[in-house]
C-alpha cells in the first residue's frame, strides 16, 4: 500500500464526508424546489453551509458555494469592480491568472523574502497612491512551502490605503485555526478536497454588502452570486469534512512533530539538503526540501516505485517542467528549484509513512552519490 504524503495536492476523503455524500446522493430533490424532497435537499445545503462557515469562523450567509478553489479565486478577483490588483509573488496560479484581461489591470506583483513571506515593505510601497477600488490578494499559507503569511499586517496596510483584501485560505483550512473575522479580510477562498472532502466543490466567503458581481449567470442560486444547481452531494461532503477537520485541529500538533522528525532525519542523511521556509511560521504538515543536483522528477519517480507518493516543487505546464515561481521568488537557484520535492501530511498520516519515505529517499541518495 502506498505511503501517501501529498495531502496539499488532494487529501484522501474522510469517512464522514463519504457517508454524508452517500446519504445526499439518495435524495432526489433539487434544493430550489419547494416540495418535500426539495426542502430536504435545501436543508442539506444549508447544513453544509453552516459547517463550512464554522470552520472559517464566518457567518453562514457569507458562504458562496463554487466548483472549487479555482472558481472561488476567479470570482473574487473578477467579481469585484477592482481598479488595481496587487498580489504576492507566491500566489497560486488560480490567482495569478485570474486577473481580468483589461487595460491597466495587469497585476502588481509584490515579492517574497528568502523565507517565503510576503515583503511587507514592498506591499506598503505598492499601495502608495492606490486608487479607490484596489484589491490585495495574499494567501494565508503557501501550498508549496507551507509558509504562513502575516495576513493581519497585510490587512492593516490595505485598510490604510482603502483597499479590499482577498485571502486564498485553501491550504490553511483544517491545518491551522481559521477565523475570517479576526483576520479582517473581505473575501476568503476554501476548497473541500484539500481537507478531506470531495473534489469539485469549494467556496468563496464574502459578506452580502460587498459589491460582488456574479460571473456565472443563470438561476438565482447562492443569493444570485453563483448560478447553477447546487452540488448537493459535494456540499454535504464538504460540510462533513469541514466539521471533522475542525474537531481534529487540537490534535494537529502530531503532524508538526512528524514533519520536524522528517526534516531532522533527512538532514542527517544529507546535510547539504535545503529546507525552504524553515525560518518562518509554517503549516504543521508541510515540508519542501531540495538537494541541488538530484532532479525532482528523479526523486518522485524513484519514490513512487518504492510505494511513496510525494510531489514536486515545480509546476507542470504543457508537458514541460518549469521552475517553481514560488521558490524562484524566494531566491532559489534553478538547480535548487528543479530539485525541490514537497512532503505534505494529513489526517490519516502515520509515523510509518515517514519512515518509509526516509528509507526510500536514503537509498536513492546513496545510489546518486555512488554513481
Legacy VTK file of the C-alpha trace (Angstrom):
# vtk DataFile Version 3.0
C-alpha trace
ASCII
DATASET POLYDATA
POINTS 371 float
0.000 0.000 0.000
1.285 3.451 -0.921
2.530 5.807 1.795
0.524 8.828 0.667
2.307 12.096 1.536
0.733 14.513 -0.935
-2.128 15.990 1.094
-1.526 19.502 -0.228
-2.480 18.224 -3.672
-5.546 16.293 -2.512
-6.344 14.783 0.856
-7.874 11.296 0.973
-11.584 11.599 1.590
-12.636 11.408 5.225
-15.110 8.649 6.141
-17.527 11.274 7.477
-17.525 13.045 4.118
-18.066 9.819 2.208
-21.014 8.892 4.430
-22.558 12.344 4.033
-22.197 12.195 0.259
-23.710 8.729 0.049
-26.723 9.877 2.048
-27.097 13.025 -0.069
-26.979 11.058 -3.314
-30.058 9.169 -2.153
-32.014 12.442 -2.006
-33.913 13.093 -5.258
-34.756 16.748 -4.685
-33.442 19.956 -6.194
-32.597 22.472 -3.457
-34.501 25.167 -5.363
-37.757 23.186 -5.382
-40.415 23.934 -2.766
-41.815 20.418 -2.347
-40.742 17.977 0.358
-37.745 16.449 -1.451
-36.621 19.933 -2.463
-36.848 21.170 1.115
-34.799 18.195 2.326
-32.164 18.983 -0.286
-32.180 22.637 0.784
-31.686 21.583 4.394
-28.596 19.582 3.420
-27.174 22.575 1.551
-27.726 24.907 4.489
-26.304 22.396 6.970
-23.194 22.163 4.788
-23.029 25.949 4.584
-23.147 26.283 8.373
-20.377 23.705 8.859
-18.097 25.335 6.289
-18.716 28.743 7.882
-17.877 27.325 11.329
-14.521 26.052 10.086
-13.681 29.564 8.850
-15.127 31.484 11.805
-17.581 33.202 9.486
-21.284 33.892 9.086
-23.072 31.184 7.042
-24.617 33.951 4.945
-21.136 34.738 3.643
-20.620 31.292 2.045
-20.989 31.074 -1.736
-20.515 27.505 -2.957
-18.447 27.090 -6.127
-16.933 24.251 -8.141
-13.656 24.573 -6.233
-10.901 26.919 -5.127
-10.022 27.993 -8.660
-13.532 29.217 -9.386
-13.697 30.921 -5.992
-10.432 32.778 -6.674
-11.664 33.812 -10.110
-14.930 35.035 -8.631
-13.048 37.107 -6.060
-10.625 38.736 -8.492
-13.037 39.132 -11.390
-16.235 39.749 -9.476
-15.184 42.887 -7.600
-15.014 46.200 -9.515
-11.269 46.488 -8.845
-9.278 49.307 -10.419
-5.916 47.901 -9.363
-4.928 44.418 -8.212
-1.899 43.746 -6.014
-0.820 40.146 -5.432
2.120 38.397 -3.824
4.618 36.528 -5.991
3.787 33.322 -4.128
0.125 33.113 -5.080
-1.412 30.059 -6.705
-1.834 30.236 -10.475
-5.603 30.425 -9.996
-4.987 33.884 -8.508
-2.106 34.998 -10.715
-4.013 34.087 -13.889
-7.424 35.288 -12.718
-6.706 38.998 -13.042
-9.163 40.442 -15.589
-7.610 40.943 -19.004
-8.317 44.628 -19.313
-6.048 47.627 -19.986
-4.465 48.894 -16.793
-5.401 45.847 -14.730
-2.126 43.993 -15.044
-1.408 42.690 -11.551
1.160 44.482 -9.445
3.280 41.663 -8.010
4.918 42.038 -4.602
7.969 39.894 -3.896
8.761 37.403 -1.152
11.551 37.293 1.394
14.087 34.458 1.352
11.868 32.670 3.888
8.853 32.904 1.600
6.980 35.640 3.471
5.357 38.459 1.522
7.564 41.564 1.565
5.500 43.965 3.667
7.664 46.979 2.851
7.202 46.328 -0.841
3.465 45.890 -0.292
3.304 49.208 1.546
5.109 50.883 -1.335
2.801 49.247 -3.876
-0.207 50.668 -2.060
1.037 54.255 -2.117
-1.447 56.418 -4.019
-3.631 53.348 -4.578
-6.809 54.275 -6.444
-10.207 53.636 -4.942
-11.171 50.054 -5.653
-7.731 48.482 -5.164
-7.763 44.765 -4.347
-4.944 42.991 -2.490
-4.741 39.194 -2.730
-2.372 37.294 -0.403
-2.796 33.633 0.522
-2.889 32.519 4.143
-0.439 29.631 3.709
1.629 28.661 0.704
0.802 25.383 -0.992
4.437 24.548 -1.816
6.346 25.628 1.296
3.612 25.801 3.940
4.797 29.291 4.933
2.058 31.185 6.791
1.625 34.763 5.671
1.132 37.755 8.044
-2.410 38.441 6.886
-3.277 40.722 9.806
-0.397 43.029 8.796
-1.424 42.817 5.156
-4.930 43.896 6.164
-3.574 46.818 8.196
-1.619 48.125 5.197
-4.550 47.568 2.845
-7.033 49.314 5.119
-4.753 52.360 5.349
-4.925 52.518 1.547
-8.681 51.868 1.419
-8.195 48.544 -0.364
-10.141 45.288 -0.288
-8.316 42.133 0.829
-8.830 38.668 -0.624
-7.195 35.683 1.084
-6.786 32.266 -0.507
-7.027 30.012 2.565
-7.294 26.744 0.620
-4.157 25.193 2.116
-4.583 26.618 5.613
-8.145 25.489 6.298
-8.234 22.464 8.550
-4.494 22.678 9.279
-4.387 25.766 11.494
-7.174 27.637 13.311
-9.021 29.907 10.899
-11.095 32.950 11.830
-12.128 35.144 8.930
-13.465 37.851 11.236
-10.236 38.013 13.234
-8.143 38.105 10.051
-10.217 41.047 8.862
-10.252 40.044 5.192
-13.122 40.845 2.842
-13.067 37.634 0.812
-11.783 34.144 1.664
-11.365 31.075 -0.569
-11.796 27.450 0.566
-11.688 24.077 -1.197
-13.160 20.799 0.020
-10.657 18.294 -1.353
-7.703 19.868 0.465
-9.166 18.968 3.859
-10.640 15.534 3.189
-13.805 16.449 1.315
-14.664 15.669 -2.321
-13.061 17.379 -5.323
-15.237 19.676 -7.391
-16.640 21.864 -4.613
-15.287 24.957 -2.890
-16.478 28.248 -1.510
-15.872 31.968 -1.599
-16.760 33.642 1.675
-17.802 37.273 1.322
-20.303 39.473 3.122
-23.531 40.313 1.239
-22.610 44.008 1.444
-19.598 43.644 -0.848
-20.256 44.672 -4.491
-19.501 41.245 -5.914
-20.745 40.597 -9.443
-21.742 37.070 -10.406
-19.563 35.603 -13.156
-21.758 32.578 -13.780
-25.238 33.678 -14.875
-28.453 31.715 -14.893
-30.734 30.989 -11.965
-30.788 32.740 -8.621
-28.773 30.186 -6.651
-26.283 31.232 -3.963
-28.062 34.547 -3.428
-27.647 35.365 -7.115
-23.876 35.337 -6.792
-23.224 31.950 -8.415
-25.824 30.438 -10.716
-26.250 26.702 -11.188
-27.961 23.853 -9.366
-26.103 23.192 -6.143
-23.798 20.169 -5.979
-25.796 18.546 -3.190
-23.529 15.559 -2.533
-20.417 17.699 -2.846
-21.710 20.309 -0.415
-22.768 17.646 2.077
-19.315 16.074 1.846
-17.642 19.478 2.160
-19.646 20.239 5.289
-18.859 16.883 6.888
-15.147 17.236 6.085
-15.104 20.774 7.485
-16.778 19.607 10.675
-14.320 16.716 11.057
-11.322 18.930 10.310
-12.448 21.446 12.929
-12.729 18.674 15.510
-9.235 17.424 14.594
-7.487 20.797 14.945
-6.414 20.321 18.598
-4.559 17.133 17.654
-2.604 18.519 14.693
0.493 19.018 16.842
1.334 15.430 15.961
1.726 16.404 12.299
4.167 19.147 13.244
6.150 16.639 15.267
6.178 14.186 12.326
7.211 16.961 9.919
10.048 18.074 12.227
11.199 14.474 12.670
11.278 14.007 8.894
13.373 17.147 8.415
15.830 16.220 11.177
16.302 12.708 9.834
16.654 13.639 6.171
19.210 16.302 7.089
21.196 13.572 8.825
21.142 11.608 5.572
22.167 14.647 3.506
23.453 17.631 5.464
23.608 19.740 2.285
19.843 19.457 1.789
17.870 22.723 1.984
14.539 23.226 3.727
12.514 26.052 2.181
10.728 28.378 4.579
12.295 26.771 7.619
12.866 30.129 9.276
9.232 31.238 9.022
5.986 30.041 10.617
4.686 27.114 8.563
1.760 24.760 8.372
2.474 21.772 10.627
2.053 19.306 7.773
4.255 20.742 5.010
7.930 20.358 4.169
9.604 21.499 0.949
13.184 20.249 0.626
15.787 20.360 -2.124
19.087 18.712 -2.863
20.703 20.532 -5.777
21.721 18.108 -8.499
19.106 15.471 -7.700
16.221 16.268 -10.037
12.746 16.388 -8.559
11.394 14.140 -11.325
14.009 11.518 -10.484
13.087 11.612 -6.817
9.350 11.440 -7.438
9.635 8.501 -9.817
12.009 6.568 -7.546
9.828 7.180 -4.503
6.745 6.167 -6.444
8.384 2.874 -7.374
9.117 2.405 -3.669
5.450 2.982 -2.809
5.752 6.568 -1.567
3.719 9.454 -3.048
5.112 12.984 -2.804
5.055 15.866 -5.264
7.433 18.294 -6.878
8.119 21.912 -6.088
7.914 22.514 -9.825
4.775 23.134 -11.817
3.936 21.178 -14.963
2.917 23.258 -17.947
2.273 21.855 -21.401
4.239 18.738 -20.559
7.367 20.680 -19.569
8.599 21.043 -16.015
9.183 24.700 -15.181
10.966 26.018 -12.077
8.531 26.833 -9.291
7.602 30.513 -9.346
7.297 30.394 -5.552
10.812 29.063 -4.943
12.219 31.383 -7.605
10.615 34.356 -5.831
12.343 33.186 -2.632
15.714 33.428 -4.377
16.225 29.737 -5.098
18.641 28.907 -7.904
17.313 26.981 -10.924
19.168 23.919 -9.620
17.541 24.180 -6.199
14.077 24.855 -7.582
14.439 21.964 -10.006
15.328 19.543 -7.233
12.639 20.516 -4.711
10.079 17.998 -3.501
7.105 18.656 -1.253
6.096 16.305 1.525
2.650 17.020 2.945
0.997 15.068 5.755
-2.652 14.892 6.750
-5.449 13.429 8.780
-4.590 9.769 8.102
-0.788 10.057 8.130
1.110 7.740 10.474
4.795 7.594 11.518
5.317 4.523 9.330
4.628 6.667 6.249
7.520 8.973 7.131
9.820 6.062 7.953
9.069 4.530 4.560
9.831 7.840 2.858
13.122 8.235 4.718
14.177 4.697 3.872
13.360 5.073 0.172
14.900 8.530 -0.114
18.037 7.441 1.728
18.521 4.571 -0.704
18.056 6.947 -3.654
20.565 9.390 -2.156
23.178 6.674 -1.647
22.759 5.486 -5.234
23.089 9.034 -6.554
26.324 9.573 -4.655
27.748 6.234 -5.754
27.067 6.934 -9.429
LINES 1 372
371 0 1 2 3 4 5 6 7 8 9 10 11 12 13 14 15 16 17 18 19 20 21 22 23 24 25 26 27 28 29 30 31 32 33 34 35 36 37 38 39 40 41 42 43 44 45 46 47 48 49 50 51 52 53 54 55 56 57 58 59 60 61 62 63 64 65 66 67 68 69 70 71 72 73 74 75 76 77 78 79 80 81 82 83 84 85 86 87 88 89 90 91 92 93 94 95 96 97 98 99 100 101 102 103 104 105 106 107 108 109 110 111 112 113 114 115 116 117 118 119 120 121 122 123 124 125 126 127 128 129 130 131 132 133 134 135 136 137 138 139 140 141 142 143 144 145 146 147 148 149 150 151 152 153 154 155 156 157 158 159 160 161 162 163 164 165 166 167 168 169 170 171 172 173 174 175 176 177 178 179 180 181 182 183 184 185 186 187 188 189 190 191 192 193 194 195 196 197 198 199 200 201 202 203 204 205 206 207 208 209 210 211 212 213 214 215 216 217 218 219 220 221 222 223 224 225 226 227 228 229 230 231 232 233 234 235 236 237 238 239 240 241 242 243 244 245 246 247 248 249 250 251 252 253 254 255 256 257 258 259 260 261 262 263 264 265 266 267 268 269 270 271 272 273 274 275 276 277 278 279 280 281 282 283 284 285 286 287 288 289 290 291 292 293 294 295 296 297 298 299 300 301 302 303 304 305 306 307 308 309 310 311 312 313 314 315 316 317 318 319 320 321 322 323 324 325 326 327 328 329 330 331 332 333 334 335 336 337 338 339 340 341 342 343 344 345 346 347 348 349 350 351 352 353 354 355 356 357 358 359 360 361 362 363 364 365 366 367 368 369 370
